[in-house]
Amino acid sequence: MIDTRPRLTDKAQRENDAEVDNWQEAFELLGLIDAEFRSDPQSVQCFDSRIVERVRECVARYKELKRGKPYL
């Protein structure tokens, strides 16, 4: 039987890994921003409150995902 599952080239795998690393770092940074929003009420003044709420929701969803999938 021939294996017909798609395979990534080495270059494509490196690019994919770099994107995942970038995504993880972005959420770590977003988590720091969220922590600042929560610890200093004055820090949210330059942001629309809807954006602040979106950041909080996004960080919360990511934390929930990581509980079930720690490789994220």
C-alpha positions in Angstrom: 0.0 0.0 0.0 1.3 3.4 -1.0 1.3 6.1 1.7 -0.5 9.1 0.1 -0.5 11.4 3.1 0.9 14.8 2.3 4.4 15.5 3.5 6.1 18.8 4.1 9.5 19.6 2.6 12.2 20.5 5.1 11.9 24.1 4.1 8.1 24.1 4.6 8.5 22.4 7.9 11.0 25.1 9.0 8.6 27.8 7.9 5.8 26.2 9.7 7.9 25.9 12.9 8.8 29.5 12.6 5.2 30.5 12.3 4.2 28.5 15.4 7.1 30.0 17.3 6.0 33.5 16.3 2.4 32.7 17.2 3.4 31.5 20.7 5.6 34.6 21.3 2.7 36.8 20.2 0.4 35.3 22.8 3.1 35.6 25.5 3.4 39.3 24.6 -0.4 39.7 24.6 -0.5 38.0 28.0 1.9 40.6 29.3 -0.2 43.4 27.9 -3.3 41.9 29.4 -1.5 41.6 32.8 -0.7 45.3 32.5 -4.3 46.2 31.7 -5.5 44.3 34.8 -2.8 45.6 37.2 -2.9 49.3 36.2 -6.3 50.7 35.3 -4.7 53.8 33.9 -2.9 51.7 31.2 -6.1 51.1 29.3 -6.8 54.8 28.8 -5.3 55.0 25.3 -7.3 52.0 24.1 -10.9 51.6 23.2 -12.5 49.5 25.9 -13.7 47.1 23.2 -10.1 46.4 22.3 -9.2 45.8 25.9 -12.0 43.4 26.3 -11.0 41.5 23.1 -7.4 41.2 24.4 -8.8 39.8 27.7 -11.0 37.3 25.8 -8.3 36.2 23.4 -5.8 35.6 26.2 -8.4 33.7 28.2 -9.2 31.4 25.2 -5.5 30.8 24.6 -4.9 29.8 28.2 -7.9 27.4 28.0 -6.5 25.9 24.8 -3.1 25.4 26.4 -4.6 23.5 29.3 -5.7 20.8 27.0 -2.9 21.1 24.5 0.3 22.1 26.2 2.3 21.9 23.0 0.6 25.1 21.8 
